[in-house]
């Protein structure tokens, strides 16, 4: 029996993952739909790839500025940064488009470079055509979330996408949103663009997913090394135009104050991109928890929702993994077999502090271990404890390891230090393999930055005790 699967959002990472897995099945007829221009997916065009491109330039300046052995600090050529970023990004995007178009050369695959709109649960209008599918995959990604703040419609603001394309910035800016997007782009604005930046942080500290010490360390780094003014436990009340820019009214500790700046930056996250899909013509009701862990919509077992659009965890590798699981479960559902849930061991990197001091987390934080009622051991280490970070002129940061106190299983790692992003893969293997901390080889290759891991592993092994 042949099943017809339509994928709306075929250029994105999640959509491509579903398509690649299903295209090889001779019993599947695929319709791929995407109106992206130039097309290639959010991560490639406006997300993780271009942001790392521009951050690398400011990282070079940061290193030079903090190395006493160098006599001059270079300036960042923003025009060159954007030009090189565009060259690389459009090359990546072309590769993605080519992969999708190659799939469309197959006999069982058809691609439409057009918009899609539901007519009913499984009937989709594509331009002037209409198709009926047995299964529909929604993989339309996300769009910028503009908060409902009085006056926001009367002022001009820049989003992360604007920042990535801008070659000339004003002198000052105020930032709303200090999640992973803000943590990555705020240092770029100060280091590469030379701006005076004020950040509004609603909580006591940023980095919700981390134990408190990591958020506190980030505050110190941003304030001391990037000159960012961060107003914690502060809420925006309204915004208005001013003579030379804008005026943002905020409340902190019960007191109101106004912040004037040349430019407002909205790094306030993203929301699922469902506009214009015609979901009102279906049984789908996109609300909290509207997609199950099998990637099925809770309202229709033959509609699967993957990637940013399902609101679960908007990260590239998660989107791809969800896509693979959705493809597997579509085939299982078609043959009446039991579906499998997508289970994710937390693995996430934020390229904070221009990527010089990135944050990485794999598995459980100590707070998460406490919430689960685990009997655990947690050990921490400061980057400044290891001489290699001094030789690299990057002494800030810390790391933490959480292990099971009874059997030594490594449960989680958090790192906020130079090269923490590089160490994340090693720690992912250790955590997902459920290794006993006492079985991890204690063999250092000095002087290398992973010696911070060696110290954590030795300390945790000593705490757990001999086997």
C-alpha positions as a Markdown table, in Angstrom:
| # | Residue | x | y | z |
|---|---|---|---|---|
| 1 | Unk | 0.0 | 0.0 | 0.0 |
| 2 | Unk | 1.4 | 3.4 | -1.0 |
| 3 | Unk | 0.9 | 6.3 | 1.4 |
| 4 | Unk | 1.1 | 9.9 | 0.4 |
| 5 | Unk | 3.0 | 12.2 | 2.8 |
| 6 | Unk | 3.0 | 16.0 | 2.3 |
| 7 | Unk | 5.8 | 18.0 | 4.0 |
| 8 | Unk | 5.1 | 21.7 | 4.5 |
| 9 | Unk | 8.5 | 23.4 | 5.1 |
| 10 | Unk | 10.7 | 21.2 | 3.1 |
| 11 | Unk | 13.8 | 23.4 | 3.0 |
| 12 | Unk | 14.3 | 23.5 | 6.8 |
| 13 | Unk | 16.3 | 21.1 | 8.9 |
| 14 | Unk | 13.3 | 19.2 | 10.3 |
| 15 | Unk | 11.5 | 18.9 | 7.0 |
| 16 | Unk | 14.6 | 17.7 | 5.2 |
| 17 | Unk | 15.2 | 15.1 | 7.9 |
| 18 | Unk | 11.7 | 13.7 | 7.4 |
| 19 | Unk | 12.0 | 13.8 | 3.6 |
| 20 | Unk | 15.4 | 12.1 | 3.5 |
| 21 | Unk | 14.1 | 9.2 | 5.6 |
| 22 | Unk | 10.9 | 8.7 | 3.7 |
| 23 | Unk | 12.1 | 9.1 | 0.2 |
| 24 | Unk | 13.9 | 5.8 | 0.3 |
| 25 | Unk | 10.7 | 3.9 | 1.0 |
| 26 | Unk | 9.2 | 2.5 | -2.2 |
| 27 | Unk | 5.7 | 2.6 | -0.5 |
| 28 | Unk | 5.8 | 6.4 | 0.1 |
| 29 | Unk | 4.8 | 9.1 | -2.3 |
| 30 | Unk | 6.2 | 12.5 | -1.1 |
| 31 | Unk | 5.0 | 16.0 | -1.8 |
| 32 | Unk | 7.5 | 18.6 | -0.6 |
| 33 | Unk | 6.4 | 22.3 | -0.2 |
| 34 | Unk | 8.3 | 25.4 | 0.6 |
| 35 | Unk | 8.0 | 29.0 | -0.5 |
| 36 | Unk | 11.4 | 30.0 | 1.0 |
| 37 | Unk | 13.4 | 32.6 | -0.9 |
| 38 | Unk | 16.2 | 31.9 | -1.4 |
| 39 | Unk | 15.3 | 28.9 | 0.7 |
| 40 | Unk | 17.6 | 26.9 | 3.0 |
| 41 | Unk | 16.0 | 27.0 | 6.4 |
| 42 | Unk | 16.2 | 29.3 | 9.4 |
| 43 | Unk | 19.4 | 27.9 | 10.9 |
| 44 | Unk | 21.4 | 28.4 | 7.7 |
| 45 | Unk | 20.0 | 31.8 | 6.7 |
| 46 | Unk | 19.1 | 33.6 | 9.9 |
| 47 | Unk | 20.1 | 31.4 | 12.8 |
| 48 | Unk | 23.0 | 29.5 | 14.2 |
| 49 | Unk | 25.2 | 29.5 | 11.1 |
| 50 | Unk | 25.3 | 33.2 | 10.3 |
| 51 | Unk | 25.5 | 34.2 | 14.0 |
| 52 | Unk | 28.6 | 32.1 | 14.5 |
| 53 | Unk | 30.1 | 33.7 | 11.4 |
| 54 | Unk | 29.8 | 37.2 | 12.8 |
| 55 | Unk | 30.7 | 36.2 | 16.4 |
| 56 | Unk | 34.0 | 34.8 | 15.2 |
| 57 | Unk | 35.1 | 38.2 | 14.1 |
| 58 | Unk | 34.3 | 39.8 | 17.5 |
| 59 | Unk | 36.0 | 36.9 | 19.2 |
| 60 | Unk | 39.3 | 37.7 | 17.5 |
| 61 | Unk | 39.1 | 41.3 | 18.7 |
| 62 | Unk | 38.2 | 40.2 | 22.2 |
| 63 | Unk | 41.3 | 38.0 | 22.4 |
| 64 | Unk | 43.5 | 40.7 | 21.1 |
| 65 | Unk | 42.1 | 43.2 | 23.5 |
| 66 | Unk | 42.6 | 40.9 | 26.5 |
| 67 | Unk | 46.1 | 39.8 | 25.6 |
| 68 | Unk | 48.8 | 42.0 | 27.2 |
| 69 | Unk | 51.4 | 40.5 | 24.8 |
| 70 | Unk | 49.8 | 42.4 | 21.9 |
| 71 | Unk | 50.5 | 46.0 | 21.3 |
| 72 | Unk | 47.4 | 47.0 | 19.3 |
| 73 | Unk | 43.8 | 46.0 | 19.2 |
| 74 | Unk | 42.3 | 45.7 | 15.7 |
| 75 | Unk | 39.0 | 47.1 | 14.6 |
| 76 | Unk | 36.3 | 44.9 | 13.1 |
| 77 | Unk | 35.4 | 45.7 | 9.5 |
| 78 | Unk | 31.6 | 45.1 | 9.6 |
| 79 | Unk | 31.2 | 45.4 | 5.9 |
| 80 | Unk | 33.8 | 42.6 | 5.5 |
| 81 | Unk | 32.1 | 40.6 | 8.2 |
| 82 | Unk | 28.7 | 40.7 | 6.5 |
| 83 | Unk | 30.1 | 40.1 | 3.0 |
| 84 | Unk | 32.0 | 37.0 | 4.1 |
| 85 | Unk | 29.0 | 35.8 | 6.2 |
| 86 | Unk | 26.8 | 36.1 | 3.1 |
| 87 | Unk | 29.2 | 34.3 | 0.9 |
| 88 | Unk | 29.4 | 31.3 | 3.2 |
| 89 | Unk | 25.7 | 31.3 | 4.2 |
| 90 | Unk | 24.4 | 31.4 | 0.6 |
| 91 | Unk | 26.8 | 28.6 | -0.2 |
| 92 | Unk | 25.4 | 26.5 | 2.6 |
| 93 | Unk | 21.8 | 27.4 | 1.5 |
| 94 | Unk | 22.5 | 26.4 | -2.0 |
| 95 | Unk | 23.8 | 23.0 | -0.8 |
| 96 | Unk | 20.5 | 22.6 | 1.1 |
| 97 | Unk | 18.3 | 23.6 | -1.8 |
| 98 | Unk | 20.3 | 21.3 | -4.1 |
| 99 | Unk | 19.7 | 18.4 | -1.7 |
| 100 | Unk | 15.9 | 19.0 | -1.7 |
| 101 | Unk | 15.8 | 19.4 | -5.5 |
| 102 | Unk | 17.8 | 16.2 | -6.0 |
| 103 | Unk | 15.2 | 14.4 | -3.9 |
| 104 | Unk | 12.5 | 15.9 | -6.2 |
| 105 | Unk | 14.2 | 14.1 | -9.2 |
| 106 | Unk | 13.0 | 10.8 | -7.8 |
| 107 | Unk | 9.9 | 9.2 | -9.2 |
| 108 | Unk | 8.0 | 9.2 | -5.9 |
| 109 | Unk | 8.9 | 12.8 | -4.9 |
| 110 | Unk | 7.4 | 16.1 | -6.1 |
| 111 | Unk | 8.5 | 19.6 | -5.0 |
| 112 | Unk | 6.5 | 22.8 | -5.0 |
| 113 | Unk | 8.2 | 26.1 | -4.5 |
| 114 | Unk | 5.0 | 27.8 | -3.3 |
| 115 | Unk | 2.9 | 28.5 | -0.2 |
| 116 | Unk | 0.6 | 25.9 | 1.3 |
| 117 | Unk | -2.7 | 26.3 | 3.0 |
| 118 | Unk | -5.0 | 23.7 | 4.5 |
| 119 | Unk | -8.4 | 23.3 | 3.0 |
| 120 | Unk | -9.3 | 20.6 | 5.5 |
| 121 | Unk | -7.4 | 18.2 | 7.7 |
| 122 | Unk | -5.4 | 16.5 | 4.9 |
| 123 | Unk | -6.3 | 18.6 | 1.8 |
| 124 | Unk | -3.8 | 21.3 | 1.0 |
| 125 | Unk | -4.0 | 24.1 | -1.6 |
| 126 | Unk | -0.6 | 24.8 | -3.2 |
| 127 | Unk | -0.9 | 27.9 | -5.5 |
| 128 | Unk | -3.7 | 27.0 | -7.9 |
| 129 | Unk | -3.4 | 23.2 | -7.2 |
| 130 | Unk | -4.9 | 21.0 | -4.5 |
| 131 | Unk | -3.6 | 17.8 | -3.1 |
| 132 | Unk | -4.9 | 15.2 | -0.7 |
| 133 | Unk | -2.4 | 13.5 | 1.6 |
| 134 | Unk | -2.6 | 10.5 | 3.9 |
| 135 | Unk | -0.2 | 12.2 | 6.3 |
| 136 | Unk | 0.9 | 15.8 | 6.7 |
| 137 | Unk | 4.1 | 17.0 | 8.3 |
| 138 | Unk | 4.2 | 20.6 | 9.4 |
| 139 | Unk | 7.8 | 21.9 | 9.6 |
| 140 | Unk | 7.4 | 25.6 | 9.1 |
| 141 | Unk | 9.9 | 26.8 | 11.7 |
| 142 | Unk | 9.4 | 29.9 | 13.7 |
| 143 | Unk | 9.2 | 33.7 | 13.4 |
| 144 | Unk | 10.3 | 36.6 | 15.6 |
| 145 | Unk | 8.2 | 37.1 | 18.7 |
| 146 | Unk | 7.3 | 40.7 | 19.1 |
| 147 | Unk | 6.1 | 41.3 | 22.7 |
| 148 | Unk | 2.8 | 43.1 | 23.4 |
| 149 | Unk | 4.4 | 46.2 | 24.9 |
| 150 | Unk | 2.5 | 49.6 | 24.9 |
| 151 | Unk | 4.1 | 51.8 | 22.2 |
| 152 | Unk | 6.1 | 49.0 | 20.5 |
| 153 | Unk | 4.2 | 49.7 | 17.2 |
| 154 | Unk | 5.4 | 53.3 | 17.2 |
| 155 | Unk | 9.2 | 52.7 | 17.4 |
| 156 | Unk | 11.6 | 51.1 | 15.0 |
| 157 | Unk | 13.4 | 48.0 | 16.4 |
| 158 | Unk | 16.0 | 45.6 | 15.1 |
| 159 | Unk | 15.8 | 41.8 | 15.4 |
| 160 | Unk | 18.6 | 39.3 | 15.3 |
| 161 | Unk | 18.2 | 39.0 | 11.6 |
| 162 | Unk | 18.7 | 42.7 | 11.2 |
| 163 | Unk | 21.9 | 42.7 | 13.3 |
| 164 | Unk | 23.4 | 39.9 | 11.1 |
| 165 | Unk | 23.0 | 42.1 | 8.0 |
| 166 | Unk | 24.0 | 45.5 | 9.4 |
| 167 | Unk | 27.3 | 47.2 | 8.7 |
| 168 | Unk | 26.8 | 50.4 | 10.6 |
| 169 | Unk | 25.3 | 50.8 | 14.1 |
| 170 | Unk | 24.4 | 53.9 | 16.2 |
| 171 | Unk | 26.2 | 54.7 | 19.5 |
| 172 | Unk | 23.7 | 53.2 | 22.0 |
| 173 | Unk | 21.1 | 50.5 | 22.3 |
| 174 | Unk | 18.7 | 49.0 | 24.7 |
| 175 | Unk | 18.0 | 45.2 | 24.5 |
| 176 | Unk | 14.8 | 43.4 | 25.4 |
| 177 | Unk | 15.4 | 39.6 | 25.7 |
| 178 | Unk | 18.4 | 38.0 | 27.3 |
| 179 | Unk | 17.9 | 34.4 | 26.3 |
| 180 | Unk | 20.3 | 32.5 | 24.1 |
| 181 | Unk | 19.9 | 35.1 | 21.2 |
| 182 | Unk | 20.6 | 38.0 | 23.5 |
| 183 | Unk | 23.5 | 36.3 | 25.2 |
| 184 | Unk | 25.1 | 35.7 | 21.8 |
| 185 | Unk | 24.5 | 39.0 | 20.1 |
| 186 | Unk | 24.9 | 41.5 | 22.9 |
| 187 | Unk | 28.7 | 41.1 | 23.1 |
| 188 | Unk | 28.8 | 41.4 | 19.3 |
| 189 | Unk | 27.2 | 44.8 | 19.5 |
| 190 | Unk | 29.7 | 46.0 | 22.1 |
| 191 | Unk | 32.8 | 44.3 | 20.8 |
| 192 | Unk | 32.4 | 44.5 | 17.0 |
| 193 | Unk | 30.1 | 47.5 | 16.7 |
| 194 | Unk | 31.4 | 49.5 | 19.7 |
| 195 | Unk | 27.9 | 50.2 | 21.1 |
| 196 | Unk | 26.9 | 51.2 | 24.6 |
| 197 | Unk | 24.3 | 48.6 | 25.5 |
| 198 | Unk | 21.8 | 48.3 | 28.3 |
| 199 | Unk | 20.0 | 44.9 | 28.7 |
| 200 | Unk | 16.7 | 44.3 | 30.5 |
| 201 | Unk | 16.7 | 41.0 | 32.4 |
| 202 | Unk | 13.5 | 40.0 | 34.0 |
| 203 | Unk | 15.0 | 37.5 | 36.5 |
| 204 | Unk | 17.8 | 37.7 | 39.0 |
| 205 | Unk | 20.2 | 36.3 | 36.4 |
| 206 | Unk | 20.3 | 34.9 | 32.8 |
| 207 | Unk | 20.7 | 31.3 | 31.7 |
| 208 | Unk | 17.6 | 29.6 | 33.1 |
| 209 | Unk | 18.7 | 26.1 | 32.2 |
| 210 | Unk | 21.9 | 26.4 | 34.3 |
| 211 | Unk | 22.7 | 26.2 | 38.0 |
| 212 | Unk | 22.8 | 29.8 | 39.5 |
| 213 | Unk | 26.6 | 30.0 | 39.6 |
| 214 | Unk | 26.8 | 30.0 | 35.8 |
| 215 | Unk | 24.3 | 32.8 | 35.4 |
| 216 | Unk | 26.1 | 34.9 | 38.0 |
| 217 | Unk | 29.4 | 34.2 | 36.3 |
| 218 | Unk | 28.0 | 35.4 | 33.0 |
| 219 | Unk | 26.8 | 38.6 | 34.6 |
| 220 | Unk | 30.3 | 39.3 | 35.8 |
| 221 | Unk | 31.8 | 38.6 | 32.4 |
| 222 | Unk | 29.4 | 40.7 | 30.5 |
| 223 | Unk | 29.7 | 43.6 | 32.9 |
| 224 | Unk | 33.4 | 43.5 | 33.5 |
| 225 | Unk | 34.7 | 42.5 | 30.0 |
| 226 | Unk | 32.1 | 43.9 | 27.6 |
| 227 | Unk | 30.9 | 46.9 | 29.6 |
| 228 | Unk | 27.3 | 45.9 | 29.3 |
| 229 | Unk | 24.8 | 47.5 | 31.8 |
| 230 | Unk | 22.4 | 44.7 | 32.8 |
| 231 | Unk | 19.3 | 45.6 | 34.8 |
| 232 | Unk | 18.2 | 42.4 | 36.6 |
| 233 | Unk | 14.8 | 41.8 | 38.1 |
| 234 | Unk | 13.5 | 44.5 | 35.7 |
| 235 | Unk | 10.3 | 44.7 | 33.6 |
| 236 | Unk | 9.5 | 46.8 | 30.6 |
| 237 | Unk | 6.4 | 48.9 | 31.0 |
| 238 | Unk | 6.1 | 51.0 | 27.8 |
| 239 | Unk | 8.3 | 52.4 | 25.0 |
| 240 | Unk | 8.0 | 55.7 | 23.1 |
| 241 | Unk | 9.9 | 57.6 | 20.4 |
| 242 | Unk | 12.3 | 60.2 | 21.6 |
| 243 | Unk | 14.1 | 63.1 | 19.9 |
| 244 | Unk | 17.2 | 61.1 | 19.1 |
| 245 | Unk | 15.9 | 57.5 | 19.3 |
| 246 | Unk | 13.6 | 56.0 | 21.9 |
| 247 | Unk | 12.7 | 55.9 | 25.5 |
| 248 | Unk | 12.0 | 52.6 | 27.3 |
| 249 | Unk | 10.2 | 52.8 | 30.6 |
| 250 | Unk | 11.0 | 50.0 | 33.0 |
| 251 | Unk | 10.3 | 49.0 | 36.6 |
| 252 | Unk | 13.0 | 47.7 | 38.9 |
| 253 | Unk | 12.4 | 47.0 | 42.6 |
| 254 | Unk | 9.1 | 49.0 | 42.5 |
| 255 | Unk | 10.8 | 52.1 | 41.0 |
| 256 | Unk | 10.2 | 53.3 | 37.5 |
| 257 | Unk | 12.9 | 54.8 | 35.3 |
| 258 | Unk | 13.4 | 55.7 | 31.7 |
| 259 | Unk | 16.2 | 54.5 | 29.5 |
| 260 | Unk | 17.0 | 56.5 | 26.4 |
| 261 | Unk | 18.9 | 54.9 | 23.5 |
| 262 | Unk | 19.4 | 55.3 | 19.8 |
| 263 | Unk | 18.2 | 51.8 | 19.0 |
| 264 | Unk | 15.9 | 49.2 | 20.4 |
| 265 | Unk | 16.9 | 45.6 | 19.9 |
| 266 | Unk | 14.3 | 42.8 | 20.3 |
| 267 | Unk | 15.9 | 39.5 | 21.2 |
| 268 | Unk | 12.7 | 38.3 | 22.7 |
| 269 | Unk | 12.7 | 34.8 | 21.2 |
| 270 | Unk | 10.6 | 33.2 | 18.5 |
| 271 | Unk | 7.2 | 31.8 | 18.1 |
| 272 | Unk | 5.8 | 29.0 | 15.9 |
| 273 | Unk | 5.3 | 30.0 | 12.3 |
| 274 | Unk | 1.7 | 29.0 | 11.7 |
| 275 | Unk | 0.4 | 32.2 | 10.1 |
| 276 | Unk | -1.4 | 31.7 | 6.9 |
| 277 | Unk | -1.5 | 27.9 | 7.0 |
| 278 | Unk | -5.3 | 27.8 | 7.3 |
| 279 | Unk | -5.3 | 25.8 | 10.5 |
| 280 | Unk | -8.8 | 27.1 | 11.2 |
| 281 | Unk | -9.9 | 24.7 | 8.5 |
| 282 | Unk | -8.6 | 21.7 | 10.4 |
| 283 | Unk | -9.1 | 20.1 | 13.8 |
| 284 | Unk | -5.6 | 21.4 | 14.9 |
| 285 | Unk | -5.6 | 23.7 | 17.8 |
| 286 | Unk | -2.0 | 25.0 | 18.4 |
| 287 | Unk | -1.7 | 25.6 | 22.1 |
| 288 | Unk | 0.6 | 24.5 | 24.9 |
| 289 | Unk | 1.4 | 20.8 | 24.6 |
| 290 | Unk | -0.4 | 20.5 | 21.3 |
| 291 | Unk | 2.2 | 18.0 | 19.9 |
| 292 | Unk | 3.0 | 14.7 | 21.6 |
| 293 | Unk | 6.4 | 13.1 | 22.1 |
| 294 | Unk | 5.7 | 10.9 | 19.1 |
| 295 | Unk | 5.7 | 14.2 | 17.1 |
| 296 | Unk | 2.0 | 13.6 | 16.4 |
| 297 | Unk | -0.5 | 16.4 | 16.8 |
| 298 | Unk | -2.7 | 15.7 | 19.8 |
| 299 | Unk | -5.7 | 16.7 | 17.6 |
| 300 | Unk | -5.0 | 14.5 | 14.5 |
| 301 | Unk | -2.9 | 11.2 | 14.5 |
| 302 | Unk | -2.1 | 11.7 | 10.9 |
| 303 | Unk | -0.5 | 15.2 | 11.3 |
| 304 | Unk | 3.0 | 15.4 | 12.6 |
| 305 | Unk | 4.7 | 18.6 | 13.7 |
| 306 | Unk | 8.5 | 18.9 | 13.9 |
| 307 | Unk | 11.1 | 21.5 | 14.6 |
| 308 | Unk | 10.6 | 25.0 | 16.0 |
| 309 | Unk | 7.0 | 25.1 | 15.0 |
| 310 | Unk | 6.0 | 22.5 | 17.7 |
| 311 | Unk | 7.2 | 24.8 | 20.4 |
| 312 | Unk | 9.2 | 22.1 | 22.2 |
| 313 | Unk | 12.9 | 23.0 | 21.9 |
| 314 | Unk | 13.9 | 25.4 | 19.1 |
| 315 | Unk | 17.4 | 24.0 | 18.3 |
| 316 | Unk | 18.8 | 22.7 | 15.0 |
| 317 | Unk | 19.9 | 19.2 | 16.1 |
| 318 | Unk | 16.7 | 18.7 | 18.1 |
| 319 | Unk | 14.7 | 19.6 | 14.9 |
| 320 | Unk | 16.6 | 17.0 | 12.9 |
| 321 | Unk | 16.2 | 14.3 | 15.5 |
| 322 | Unk | 12.5 | 15.1 | 15.7 |
| 323 | Unk | 12.3 | 14.8 | 11.9 |
| 324 | Unk | 13.9 | 11.3 | 12.0 |
| 325 | Unk | 11.5 | 10.2 | 14.7 |
| 326 | Unk | 8.5 | 11.6 | 12.8 |
| 327 | Unk | 9.4 | 9.7 | 9.6 |
| 328 | Unk | 9.8 | 6.5 | 11.6 |
| 329 | Unk | 6.5 | 7.0 | 13.3 |
| 330 | Unk | 4.6 | 7.8 | 10.1 |
| 331 | Unk | 5.6 | 4.4 | 8.7 |
| 332 | Unk | 4.8 | 2.7 | 12.0 |
| 333 | Unk | 1.3 | 4.3 | 12.1 |
| 334 | Unk | 0.6 | 3.4 | 8.5 |
| 335 | Unk | 1.2 | -0.3 | 9.3 |
| 336 | Unk | -0.6 | -0.2 | 12.6 |
| 337 | Unk | 2.5 | -0.6 | 14.7 |
| 338 | Unk | 3.2 | 1.1 | 18.1 |
| 339 | Unk | 4.8 | 4.5 | 17.8 |
| 340 | Unk | 8.0 | 5.5 | 19.7 |
| 341 | Unk | 8.5 | 8.7 | 21.7 |
| 342 | Unk | 11.4 | 11.1 | 21.0 |
| 343 | Unk | 13.6 | 11.1 | 24.1 |
| 344 | Unk | 16.2 | 13.7 | 24.3 |
| 345 | Unk | 19.2 | 13.9 | 26.7 |
| 346 | Unk | 19.6 | 17.6 | 27.1 |
| 347 | Unk | 22.5 | 18.8 | 25.0 |
| 348 | Unk | 22.8 | 22.5 | 24.3 |
| 349 | Unk | 25.6 | 25.1 | 23.6 |
| 350 | Unk | 25.2 | 28.9 | 23.8 |
| 351 | Unk | 28.0 | 30.9 | 22.2 |
| 352 | Unk | 28.0 | 33.4 | 25.0 |
| 353 | Unk | 30.7 | 36.1 | 25.3 |
| 354 | Unk | 31.4 | 36.1 | 21.5 |
| 355 | Unk | 32.1 | 32.4 | 21.8 |
| 356 | Unk | 35.2 | 33.0 | 23.9 |
| 357 | Unk | 33.3 | 31.8 | 27.0 |
| 358 | Unk | 30.6 | 29.5 | 25.6 |
| 359 | Unk | 28.1 | 27.7 | 27.9 |
| 360 | Unk | 27.5 | 24.0 | 27.3 |
| 361 | Unk | 25.1 | 21.7 | 29.2 |
| 362 | Unk | 24.7 | 17.9 | 28.6 |
| 363 | Unk | 22.4 | 15.9 | 30.7 |
| 364 | Unk | 21.2 | 16.9 | 34.2 |
| 365 | Unk | 22.1 | 20.1 | 36.0 |
| 366 | Unk | 22.4 | 19.9 | 39.8 |
| 367 | Unk | 19.0 | 21.6 | 40.2 |
| 368 | Unk | 17.5 | 19.1 | 37.8 |
| 369 | Unk | 19.0 | 16.2 | 39.7 |
| 370 | Unk | 17.5 | 17.6 | 42.9 |
| 371 | Unk | 14.1 | 17.9 | 41.3 |
| 372 | Unk | 14.3 | 14.3 | 40.3 |
| 373 | Unk | 15.2 | 13.2 | 43.8 |
| 374 | Unk | 18.5 | 11.7 | 42.7 |
| 375 | Unk | 21.2 | 10.7 | 45.2 |
| 376 | Unk | 24.0 | 12.5 | 43.5 |
| 377 | Unk | 27.5 | 14.0 | 43.9 |
| 378 | Unk | 28.3 | 17.4 | 42.3 |
| 379 | Unk | 31.8 | 18.7 | 41.9 |
| 380 | Unk | 32.8 | 22.1 | 40.5 |
| 381 | Unk | 36.0 | 23.6 | 39.2 |
| 382 | Unk | 37.1 | 27.1 | 38.3 |
| 383 | Unk | 38.8 | 27.6 | 35.0 |
| 384 | Unk | 41.4 | 29.7 | 36.8 |
| 385 | Unk | 42.4 | 26.6 | 38.7 |
| 386 | Unk | 44.0 | 25.2 | 35.6 |
| 387 | Unk | 47.1 | 26.8 | 34.3 |
| 388 | Unk | 46.3 | 26.1 | 30.6 |
| 389 | Unk | 43.6 | 28.7 | 30.7 |
| 390 | Unk | 46.1 | 31.3 | 31.8 |
| 391 | Unk | 48.3 | 30.5 | 28.9 |
| 392 | Unk | 45.4 | 31.0 | 26.6 |
| 393 | Unk | 44.6 | 34.3 | 28.2 |
| 394 | Unk | 41.1 | 33.1 | 29.0 |
| 395 | Unk | 40.8 | 32.5 | 32.7 |
| 396 | Unk | 37.1 | 33.2 | 33.3 |
| 397 | Unk | 34.5 | 30.5 | 33.9 |
| 398 | Unk | 33.7 | 27.3 | 35.7 |
| 399 | Unk | 32.5 | 23.8 | 35.1 |
| 400 | Unk | 30.4 | 21.3 | 37.1 |
| 401 | Unk | 29.9 | 17.5 | 36.9 |
| 402 | Unk | 27.0 | 15.6 | 38.4 |
| 403 | Unk | 27.2 | 11.9 | 39.0 |
| 404 | Unk | 25.1 | 9.2 | 40.7 |
| 405 | Unk | 26.4 | 8.8 | 44.3 |
| 406 | Unk | 25.5 | 5.1 | 44.3 |
| 407 | Unk | 26.9 | 3.7 | 41.1 |
| 408 | Unk | 29.0 | 6.5 | 39.7 |
| 409 | Unk | 27.0 | 7.1 | 36.5 |
| 410 | Unk | 27.8 | 10.4 | 35.0 |
| 411 | Unk | 24.5 | 12.3 | 34.9 |
| 412 | Unk | 25.4 | 15.7 | 33.6 |
| 413 | Unk | 28.0 | 18.4 | 32.8 |
| 414 | Unk | 27.9 | 22.1 | 32.6 |
| 415 | Unk | 30.7 | 24.3 | 31.4 |
| 416 | Unk | 31.1 | 28.0 | 31.0 |
| 417 | Unk | 34.7 | 28.5 | 29.9 |
| 418 | Unk | 37.0 | 28.7 | 26.9 |
| 419 | Unk | 36.4 | 25.6 | 24.7 |
| 420 | Unk | 33.4 | 24.4 | 26.6 |
| 421 | Unk | 31.6 | 23.9 | 23.3 |
| 422 | Unk | 34.4 | 21.6 | 22.0 |
| 423 | Unk | 34.1 | 19.5 | 25.2 |
| 424 | Unk | 30.4 | 19.1 | 24.9 |
| 425 | Unk | 30.6 | 16.2 | 22.4 |
| 426 | Unk | 32.9 | 14.2 | 24.7 |
| 427 | Unk | 30.6 | 14.7 | 27.6 |
| 428 | Unk | 27.6 | 13.8 | 25.5 |
| 429 | Unk | 29.2 | 10.4 | 24.7 |
| 430 | Unk | 30.0 | 9.9 | 28.4 |
| 431 | Unk | 26.5 | 10.9 | 29.6 |
| 432 | Unk | 24.5 | 9.1 | 27.0 |
| 433 | Unk | 26.6 | 6.0 | 27.3 |
| 434 | Unk | 25.9 | 6.1 | 31.1 |
| 435 | Unk | 29.5 | 5.6 | 31.9 |
| 436 | Unk | 30.7 | 5.2 | 35.4 |
| 437 | Unk | 32.9 | 8.2 | 36.3 |
| 438 | Unk | 35.5 | 5.8 | 37.6 |
| 439 | Unk | 35.8 | 4.1 | 34.2 |
| 440 | Unk | 36.6 | 7.2 | 32.3 |
| 441 | Unk | 40.3 | 7.2 | 31.5 |
| 442 | Unk | 42.3 | 9.4 | 33.8 |
| 443 | Unk | 44.9 | 10.3 | 31.2 |
| 444 | Unk | 45.6 | 14.0 | 30.6 |
| 445 | Unk | 47.3 | 15.4 | 27.6 |
| 446 | Unk | 48.8 | 18.5 | 29.2 |
| 447 | Unk | 48.6 | 21.4 | 28.5 |
| 448 | Unk | 45.2 | 21.2 | 26.9 |
| 449 | Unk | 42.0 | 22.9 | 28.0 |
| 450 | Unk | 40.1 | 19.6 | 28.6 |
| 451 | Unk | 42.2 | 19.2 | 31.7 |
| 452 | Unk | 39.3 | 20.9 | 33.4 |
| 453 | Unk | 37.4 | 17.7 | 32.7 |
| 454 | Unk | 40.2 | 15.5 | 34.1 |
| 455 | Unk | 40.0 | 17.5 | 37.3 |
| 456 | Unk | 36.2 | 17.1 | 37.5 |
| 457 | Unk | 36.4 | 13.4 | 36.8 |
| 458 | Unk | 39.1 | 12.8 | 39.4 |
| 459 | Unk | 37.2 | 14.8 | 42.1 |
| 460 | Unk | 33.9 | 13.0 | 41.4 |
| 461 | Unk | 35.6 | 9.6 | 41.4 |
| 462 | Unk | 37.1 | 10.4 | 44.8 |
| 463 | Unk | 33.6 | 11.4 | 46.1 |
| 464 | Unk | 31.9 | 8.2 | 44.9 |
| 465 | Unk | 34.7 | 6.0 | 46.2 |
| 466 | Unk | 36.3 | 2.8 | 45.0 |
| 467 | Unk | 34.3 | 0.2 | 43.1 |
